[in-house]
Amino acid sequence: MIRPAAGPRRARLILPGLYLLLALYVWIDFATAARDGLANVGLFLVTPPVAALGLLIDWMTGSTSFSLLPGGFGYLANHAIYYVLAVAVTAGLLFLLGRKIDRRPG
């Protein structure tokens, strides 16, 4: 049986690249939305590993506010600090997942 030659494996670039496009869209949507109590839900939904860690920390400490969201810099800056770091971590995890996919035999 003849197998086609394996092409370039690019999941390590495609996965985080597509994620970063989604994250940019969500940030623009957040930054232009009304500043109500639910505007930041999209930010947390797009960064599930970091948001889950933050919720776990809050649950363990009994905190009633999200511990990973800084304070004192203003509404947009507080969210931007959390979001940039959380997106970087999530994109890094997707890069590692893509690298593992790229290394699969076949």
C-alpha positions, 0 to 999 in steps of 0.5 A: 500500500502506498501512503502519500507523503506527509505534508508539513505539520502546522497544528502548532501554529494553526491552533494558537493562531486561530485562537488568537484571532478569536481572542482579539475578536472577543476583546474588541467586542468586550471593549466596545460593549456596555460596562455591565456585570456580564460584559466580562463573561466572554473574556473568561469563556475564551480563557478556560484553563486560566478561568478554571484555575481562578475559580478553583483558587476562589473556591479554596480561599472562599473569595467572593471576587475573582482573584486573578482579576487585578484591581486599581488600574481602571476597568479596561486596564484591569481586564486587559492585564488579566486577558493578555496573560490568560490568552498567552497561557491558553495560546501556549497550551494550544501550541503545546497541543499542536506540537503533540499533534504534529509529532504523531506518526502517520 
